[in-house]
């Protein structure tokens, strides 16, 4: 049977586009891991056939965008990827705006402030930046660990703004593996809690992820209103003031909106 050249061309274009997107997803997953990652863990996170992931990794290693440890067999971002990421970050206002926002939040609240990034391929998040208050006692958040989205103001401020299908999949996967200080409610109640966070625009928790910790956080939205991270304020629970929670919520939302604007303009409007 004769083939339609236009259909063949469209099919080839779709295959090329899919391959590019799978390659990008693999690079992002390598970056999100935060450390050398085993092949099996990477394939599982990407939800791709192992043969596909292996083919992509081989191409990425050949081009310098990924490297494989000859001893452990694990994979990491390569120098070509690191160079591209560094150039992109240097060409946007977002990192500097994060620092400015956190400094302002510390000044205005008297407590420590943090920024966390949503790791879309791993479906977790990581604290990337924290500025501490002048209090002698404060929480030091680990930047070398990926955290669940289901516990804590930081995680839930991101989780509440994910598509429900994605959030349900995360919930089903992690509900039997508590990674916080309190058990998860059933899905119906949990989903209602997410709706309440969306309605408020911020999330506050107390002793939920860490014993004796209190935090207030709001989501940062990128292009197409997709959540890219969160910004928030943390403190020991003995400094928690119920009467100031709404005030802190308004503060973190204001700076989250500022960062959302910068994130959405990062590509189109780089700094002069």
C-alpha positions as CSV (number, residue, x, y, z in Angstrom):
1,X,0.0,0.0,0.0
2,X,1.5,3.4,-0.9
3,X,2.2,5.7,2.0
4,X,1.3,9.4,2.3
5,X,4.5,11.5,2.4
6,X,2.9,14.2,4.5
7,X,1.8,11.6,7.1
8,X,5.2,10.0,7.2
9,X,6.8,13.5,7.7
10,X,4.4,14.3,10.5
11,X,5.1,10.9,12.1
12,X,8.9,11.5,11.9
13,X,8.4,15.0,13.4
14,X,6.4,13.5,16.3
15,X,9.0,10.9,17.0
16,X,11.8,13.5,17.0
17,X,9.8,15.8,19.3
18,X,9.1,12.9,21.7
19,X,12.8,11.9,21.7
20,X,13.8,15.5,22.5
21,X,11.3,15.7,25.4
22,X,12.4,12.4,26.8
23,X,16.0,13.5,26.6
24,X,15.2,16.8,28.5
25,X,13.2,14.8,31.1
26,X,16.2,12.6,31.7
27,X,18.5,15.6,32.1
28,X,16.1,17.2,34.5
29,X,15.8,14.0,36.5
30,X,19.6,13.8,36.8
31,X,19.7,17.3,38.1
32,X,16.8,16.8,40.5
33,X,18.5,13.7,42.1
34,X,21.1,16.0,43.6
35,X,23.7,13.1,43.7
36,X,24.8,10.3,41.4
37,X,21.8,8.2,40.6
38,X,21.5,4.5,39.8
39,X,20.1,3.4,36.4
40,X,17.2,1.6,38.0
41,X,16.2,4.5,40.2
42,X,16.3,6.8,37.2
43,X,14.2,4.6,34.9
44,X,11.7,4.1,37.7
45,X,11.4,7.9,38.3
46,X,11.0,8.6,34.6
47,X,8.5,5.8,34.1
48,X,10.1,4.9,30.8
49,X,11.2,1.5,29.4
50,X,14.8,0.7,30.6
51,X,15.9,0.2,27.0
52,X,14.7,3.8,26.2
53,X,16.5,5.3,29.2
54,X,19.6,3.4,28.4
55,X,19.6,4.7,24.8
56,X,19.1,8.3,26.0
57,X,21.8,8.0,28.6
58,X,24.2,6.7,26.1
59,X,23.6,9.7,23.8
60,X,23.8,12.1,26.7
61,X,27.2,10.7,27.9
62,X,28.6,10.7,24.3
63,X,27.7,14.4,24.1
64,X,29.0,15.4,27.5
65,X,25.5,16.2,29.0
66,X,25.8,13.2,31.4
67,X,28.6,11.2,32.9
68,X,28.7,7.6,34.3
69,X,30.8,6.6,37.2
70,X,33.0,3.7,36.0
71,X,33.0,2.2,39.5
72,X,29.4,2.4,40.6
73,X,27.7,2.7,37.2
74,X,25.6,5.7,38.5
75,X,24.9,8.7,36.4
76,X,25.3,12.5,37.0
77,X,24.9,15.7,34.9
78,X,27.9,16.3,32.7
79,X,30.0,19.4,32.1
80,X,28.0,20.4,29.0
81,X,24.7,20.4,31.0
82,X,26.3,22.3,33.9
83,X,27.7,24.9,31.6
84,X,24.2,25.4,30.0
85,X,22.5,25.6,33.3
86,X,25.0,28.1,34.7
87,X,24.6,30.4,31.6
88,X,20.8,30.3,31.9
89,X,20.8,31.1,35.6
90,X,23.3,34.0,35.1
91,X,21.0,35.4,32.4
92,X,17.8,35.6,34.6
93,X,16.8,37.7,37.5
94,X,15.2,34.8,39.4
95,X,18.1,33.7,41.7
96,X,18.9,37.3,42.8
97,X,15.2,37.9,43.4
98,X,14.9,34.8,45.6
99,X,17.8,36.1,47.8
100,X,16.2,39.6,48.0
101,X,12.8,38.1,48.8
102,X,14.1,35.9,51.6
103,X,16.1,38.8,53.1
104,X,13.1,41.0,53.1
105,X,10.9,38.2,54.7
106,X,13.5,37.7,57.5
107,X,13.6,41.5,58.1
108,X,9.8,41.8,58.2
109,X,9.0,38.7,60.2
110,X,12.1,38.3,62.5
111,X,12.2,34.6,61.5
112,X,14.1,32.4,59.1
113,X,13.0,32.2,55.5
114,X,13.5,29.5,52.8
115,X,13.0,28.8,49.1
116,X,12.2,25.2,47.9
117,X,12.1,23.9,44.3
118,X,9.6,21.4,43.0
119,X,11.3,18.5,41.4
120,X,8.8,17.6,38.7
121,X,10.4,14.4,37.5
122,X,11.0,13.0,41.0
123,X,7.7,14.4,42.2
124,X,9.4,15.7,45.4
125,X,11.0,19.0,46.5
126,X,14.3,20.3,47.8
127,X,15.3,23.3,50.0
128,X,17.7,25.3,47.9
129,X,18.1,28.6,49.8
130,X,17.7,29.6,53.4
131,X,18.4,32.9,55.2
132,X,18.5,32.6,59.0
133,X,17.1,35.0,61.6
134,X,19.1,36.5,64.4
135,X,17.5,34.2,66.9
136,X,19.9,31.8,68.7
137,X,17.6,28.9,68.0
138,X,16.4,28.2,64.4
139,X,15.9,25.2,62.1
140,X,18.7,24.3,59.7
141,X,17.1,22.8,56.6
142,X,19.0,20.2,54.7
143,X,19.8,21.1,51.0
144,X,21.1,17.7,50.1
145,X,17.9,15.8,50.5
146,X,14.7,15.5,48.5
147,X,11.5,15.7,50.6
148,X,8.0,14.4,50.2
149,X,5.3,16.9,49.1
150,X,2.8,15.4,51.5
151,X,4.1,16.7,54.8
152,X,4.9,20.2,56.0
153,X,3.9,23.7,54.9
154,X,6.7,23.7,52.3
155,X,5.6,20.4,50.6
156,X,1.9,21.0,50.9
157,X,2.1,24.5,49.5
158,X,3.4,22.8,46.3
159,X,1.2,19.7,46.4
160,X,-2.1,21.6,46.7
161,X,-1.4,23.2,43.3
162,X,-0.6,20.1,41.3
163,X,-3.1,18.4,39.0
164,X,-5.3,16.2,41.1
165,X,-4.3,13.1,39.1
166,X,-0.6,13.8,39.8
167,X,-1.3,14.4,43.5
168,X,-3.4,11.3,43.9
169,X,-0.6,9.2,42.3
170,X,1.9,10.7,44.8
171,X,-0.5,10.1,47.7
172,X,-1.1,6.4,46.8
173,X,2.7,5.8,46.4
174,X,3.7,7.4,49.7
175,X,0.8,7.0,52.1
176,X,2.2,3.8,53.6
177,X,5.7,5.3,53.9
178,X,5.3,8.1,56.5
179,X,8.0,10.8,56.0
180,X,6.6,13.2,58.5
181,X,5.8,13.5,62.1
182,X,2.1,12.7,61.7
183,X,0.1,10.1,59.7
184,X,-1.7,11.1,56.5
185,X,-5.5,11.3,56.6
186,X,-7.6,9.3,54.1
187,X,-7.6,10.6,50.6
188,X,-11.0,12.4,50.8
189,X,-9.9,14.4,53.9
190,X,-6.4,15.0,52.4
191,X,-7.9,16.3,49.2
192,X,-10.2,18.7,51.2
193,X,-7.1,20.0,53.0
194,X,-5.5,20.7,49.7
195,X,-8.6,22.6,48.5
196,X,-8.4,24.7,51.7
197,X,-4.7,25.6,51.0
198,X,-5.6,26.6,47.4
199,X,-8.5,28.8,48.7
200,X,-6.2,30.5,51.3
201,X,-3.2,30.8,49.0
202,X,-0.8,29.6,51.6
203,X,-0.2,26.6,53.9
204,X,0.7,26.6,57.6
205,X,1.7,23.5,59.6
206,X,2.8,22.8,63.1
207,X,4.9,19.7,64.2
208,X,3.9,18.0,60.9
209,X,7.2,17.3,59.1
210,X,9.7,18.0,62.0
211,X,9.1,17.8,65.7
212,X,8.8,21.2,67.2
213,X,8.7,23.1,63.9
214,X,6.2,25.6,62.6
215,X,6.2,27.0,59.1
216,X,4.1,29.1,56.7
217,X,4.6,28.7,52.9
218,X,3.1,29.8,49.6
219,X,3.6,28.4,46.1
220,X,5.6,30.0,43.3
221,X,3.9,29.6,39.9
222,X,5.8,29.6,36.6
223,X,4.5,29.7,33.0
224,X,1.0,28.3,32.4
225,X,0.3,28.6,36.1
226,X,2.4,25.5,36.9
227,X,3.9,25.4,40.4
228,X,7.7,25.6,40.3
229,X,8.5,25.8,44.1
230,X,7.6,27.5,47.3
231,X,8.8,30.3,49.6
232,X,8.2,30.4,53.3
233,X,9.0,31.3,56.9
234,X,10.1,28.7,59.6
235,X,10.6,28.9,63.3
236,X,10.7,26.6,66.4
237,X,7.2,25.9,67.7
238,X,7.7,27.7,71.0
239,X,7.8,31.0,69.0
240,X,4.6,30.2,67.1
241,X,1.9,32.9,67.6
242,X,-1.5,31.9,66.4
243,X,-2.5,35.6,66.1
244,X,0.3,36.3,63.6
245,X,-0.4,33.4,61.2
246,X,-2.6,35.4,58.8
247,X,0.0,38.2,58.8
248,X,2.8,35.8,57.9
249,X,0.5,34.2,55.3
250,X,0.0,37.5,53.7
251,X,3.7,38.2,53.8
252,X,4.8,34.9,52.1
253,X,2.0,35.3,49.5
254,X,3.2,38.8,48.6
255,X,6.7,37.6,47.9
256,X,5.5,34.4,46.3
257,X,3.6,36.5,43.8
258,X,6.7,38.6,43.1
259,X,8.8,35.5,42.5
260,X,6.0,34.1,40.3
261,X,6.1,37.1,38.1
262,X,9.9,36.9,37.8
263,X,9.7,33.2,37.1
264,X,7.2,33.7,34.3
265,X,9.3,36.5,32.7
266,X,12.7,34.8,33.2
267,X,13.1,33.8,29.6
268,X,11.3,36.7,27.8
269,X,12.8,39.5,30.0
270,X,16.3,38.7,31.1
271,X,18.1,41.4,33.1
272,X,19.9,44.1,31.2
